[in-house]
Amino acid sequence: MWENSDWLYEGLHGFRTDFSCDSQMFRVCQDISDALDVSTRLEGIMIDFSKAFDLVPHDRLLKKMSDSVADLRVLVWIREFLSGRSESVRVGTHYSEEVRVTSGVPQGSALGPLLFLAYVNDISRNIETKIRLFADDCIVYRKILNPRGCRDTAGRFG
């Protein structure tokens, strides 16, 4: 559904047909090569979002999806899929009290990765940098057009 409508951000490379870790790295390397061809400097950072799948708040996810899903039945089904979940911890033969789960996409499910993509889909909104994600690993980079405030490899600003 989302693949056909071009709704998903093109920088999301995980959990999608014809997108992979290789396609992400190819695009990043191509951007670096293009910048080098015209003597433009790129700077970037790599981020690994810790516990990203566990921390997706259900209420925000459902809000984002309600803004994009045309069929209300799909949204209701996803809300039901996420609601009513609980968890407890077992140590030996002892169990903790169950607590209600209000965040996280179910890992190991076929729907979990798609829900994660729906949640991070707007990551590039309102910023002027390139962002490429593969699951919860992220590369953020941009061209440096003004050398002021840019640190060289020797640690000097110039």
PyMOL commands that set and color helices and strands:
alter all, ss='L'
color gray80, all
select helices_A, chain A and resi 2-5+21-37+58-66+72-82+112-120
alter helices_A, ss='H'
color red, helices_A
select strands_A, chain A and resi 41-48+86-87+90-91+94-95+99-100+130-134+137-144
alter strands_A, ss='S'
color yellow, strands_A
deselect
rebuild
show_as cartoon
